[in-house]
Amino acid sequence: MNEIKMVDLYGQYLKIKDEVNNAIQQVIDTTAFIRGKDVSFFQDELAAYLDVKHCIACGNGTDALQVAIMTLELQPGDEVITTPFTFIATVEVIRLLGLKPVFVDVRPDTFNIDPELLEQALSDRTRAIVPVHLFGQCADMDALMGFAQKNGLYVIEDNAQALGADYSSSDGSRQKAGTIGHLGCTSFFPSKNLGAFGDGGALFSNDENFGLRAASLVNHGMQKRYYYDHVGVNSRLDTLQAAILRVKLKHLDAYHRARQKAAAWYDESLSGIPEIETPVRSPFTSHVFHQYTLQLDASRREAFKQFLQEKGIPSQVYYPRPLHLQKAYSDLGYREGDLPVAEGLCSRVLSLPMHTELEHSQLEYISDQVNQFFKS
Ligand SMILES: *Cc1c(COP(=O)(O)O)cnc(C)c1O
């Protein structure tokens, strides 16, 4: 059995090595390193895959979120509702632009923002909601979009972890995660489901105005060459990354199937252990398993993690501290106990190895060891 890794980017690369190497060599041969042809081809191909009108590539997922807020022309002091149980980038950009993040607790089963709690977070300064499709499945978009529409709010989807997931509306329509709100954002950080060989990100919109404005904002707010209508940023996906992502996009559905197969194996082999809760699937979304995250009693987590490590099985806590209790954000005035579900999850969650290259023997070994720990 090969060494078990949390993420196996090298193993994934080896299977598409020639394709990727050729793509890289072609970019080098043209030397069009910035705004080369592969960037626009990739944008078009990803837009087609997601069935969305506008796809704007940019430097990384954090920039995508920042540019989304800039695109909507939100103003300092405006309030943005979001989740405390996510990667910091979601909240960082709200803060950097002088807006105020307002945290709404998550659901204990799906880890995603709880629509039932939106009402009490609403104020006359609320302008937008930023749901995160955490670990690979969509937040409850029907409820979120309904609430946003009723209250005149924008919705920016943080889709860094669920690119390619399908959302089914109660009206029977199906849309890809990230294309439902006014704007969607994603990341091509190497370990994301569609990972580049460096940083990368993208924005999505079905709205013509938002799409055009975002495209201009990522390129210094330029409309016509050297004429600027908005203050923008320099955030571009470089051509090498676009060329690599074009190759990998063709394999994305297969990558999802590999992740789902590993998840199904875990589900099956761990479901008999009363001490752990395996991931709960929402009925309205497919799950592309960016992470496979267990819940277990807080008092046993460290010992369990330690045990796995001794057996050569890496695991990771995503995330150990909710964002409303982070030092950098303490001036927002939140206290322990304000968002009890997120706080509880931070002490209970543990993610197992999840990637496209997990072998049957590795999965078998991992589940044997997990079962072993809880038997003793
Ligand atoms: C990875 C991630 C981001 C940020 O993406 P970068 O490309 O690393 O800037 C934002 N939000 C979530 C939920 C993420 O997982």
The ligand as an SDF file (V2000), in Angstrom:
LIG
                    3D

 15 15  0  0  0  0  0  0  0  0999 V2000
   -9.9120   28.3170   -0.6070 C   0  0  0  0  0  0  0  0  0  0  0  0
  -11.0410   29.1590   -0.1840 C   0  0  0  0  0  0  0  0  0  0  0  0
  -11.0950   30.5380   -0.4510 C   0  0  0  0  0  0  0  0  0  0  0  0
   -9.9310   31.3330   -0.9700 C   0  0  0  0  0  0  0  0  0  0  0  0
   -9.3400   30.9070   -2.0990 O   0  0  0  0  0  0  0  0  0  0  0  0
   -7.8170   31.3100   -2.4550 P   0  0  0  0  0  0  0  0  0  0  0  0
   -7.7290   30.9430   -3.8830 O   0  0  0  0  0  0  0  0  0  0  0  0
   -6.9250   30.5250   -1.5770 O   0  0  0  0  0  0  0  0  0  0  0  0
   -7.6870   32.7770   -2.2510 O   0  0  0  0  0  0  0  0  0  0  0  0
  -12.2370   31.2240   -0.1110 C   0  0  0  0  0  0  0  0  0  0  0  0
  -13.2670   30.6270    0.4950 N   0  0  0  0  0  0  0  0  0  0  0  0
  -13.2510   29.3230    0.7940 C   0  0  0  0  0  0  0  0  0  0  0  0
  -14.4380   28.7140    1.4470 C   0  0  0  0  0  0  0  0  0  0  0  0
  -12.1310   28.5380    0.4830 C   0  0  0  0  0  0  0  0  0  0  0  0
  -12.1250   27.2420    0.8040 O   0  0  0  0  0  0  0  0  0  0  0  0
  1  2  1  0
  2  3  1  0
  2 14  2  0
  3  4  1  0
  3 10  2  0
  4  5  1  0
  5  6  1  0
  6  7  2  0
  6  8  1  0
  6  9  1  0
 10 11  1  0
 11 12  2  0
 12 13  1  0
 12 14  1  0
 14 15  1  0
M  END
$$$$
